[in-house]
Amino acid sequence: MSAPSFTAGNTAMLLIAHQVGDVGRVRAIPFERMEANAMALARTAKANGIPLLFASTMDAYVPGPLPAALEEDSPEGVKARIERQGGVHVVDEEDFASVVGETGRKKLITAGVSNDVCTVHLALTALRPGYEVEVVADAGGPPPKIGQDFALRRMRGAGAAITSTAQIMAELLHVWAGRRDGKIVPFVM
């Protein structure tokens, strides 16, 4: 028997460190594609009532702020983002863990700007307390492709599901002609 699907009613979405100073270092996927995928995830969450959590790190330094497009689309989410001070294991951070816990959701869709740092440690620390984690690999990517390959293997080996933006959006949709299709289909790449 397979595990229940990720749905708008049982899932929270976490976007980690998609900051202007970091996104330009990604080389495993074209920057424009990664940014479009992260935006599609944020818009899908917002349109479907999925709790959308942003985390940034050391905003005053090199990583900088979140992109203006995210702020325009989700001003309340960006304003409520968890501003971390450099921690890598985000679910271990008390503020972040409490915000994730307050959603009441045990299924997490995650994407971090760097799969070999941001995403891998988020996934590993979220799996420990029993969250089900689905990593959207094409909404992030490290500078070297080999780092991406190792990170994806490590997350999968620990129990996270690895997916793409289109795959998770289809999973959330369930039926192309359903009542949510108009709220998701416009964002499918």
Rosetta blueprint (number, residue, H / E / L):
1 M L
2 S L
3 A L
4 P L
5 S L
6 F L
7 T L
8 A L
9 G L
10 N L
11 T E
12 A E
13 M E
14 L E
15 L E
16 I E
17 A L
18 H L
19 Q L
20 V H
21 G H
22 D H
23 V H
24 G L
25 R L
26 V L
27 R L
28 A L
29 I L
30 P L
31 F H
32 E H
33 R H
34 M H
35 E H
36 A H
37 N H
38 A H
39 M H
40 A H
41 L H
42 A H
43 R H
44 T H
45 A H
46 K H
47 A H
48 N L
49 G L
50 I L
51 P L
52 L E
53 L E
54 F E
55 A E
56 S E
57 T E
58 M L
59 D L
60 A L
61 Y L
62 V L
63 P L
64 G L
65 P L
66 L L
67 P L
68 A H
69 A H
70 L H
71 E H
72 E H
73 D H
74 S L
75 P H
76 E H
77 G H
78 V H
79 K H
80 A L
81 R L
82 I E
83 E E
84 R E
85 Q L
86 G L
87 G L
88 V L
89 H L
90 V H
91 V H
92 D H
93 E L
94 E H
95 D H
96 F H
97 A H
98 S H
99 V H
100 V H
101 G H
102 E H
103 T L
104 G L
105 R L
106 K L
107 K E
108 L E
109 I E
110 T E
111 A E
112 G E
113 V L
114 S L
115 N H
116 D H
117 V H
118 C H
119 T H
120 V H
121 H H
122 L H
123 A H
124 L H
125 T H
126 A H
127 L H
128 R L
129 P L
130 G L
131 Y L
132 E E
133 V E
134 E E
135 V E
136 V E
137 A H
138 D H
139 A H
140 G L
141 G L
142 P L
143 P L
144 P L
145 K H
146 I H
147 G H
148 Q H
149 D H
150 F H
151 A H
152 L H
153 R H
154 R H
155 M H
156 R H
157 G H
158 A H
159 G L
160 A L
161 A E
162 I E
163 T E
164 S L
165 T H
166 A H
167 Q H
168 I H
169 M H
170 A H
171 E H
172 L H
173 L H
174 H L
175 V L
176 W L
177 A L
178 G L
179 R L
180 R L
181 D H
182 G H
183 K H
184 I H
185 V H
186 P H
187 F H
188 V L
189 M L
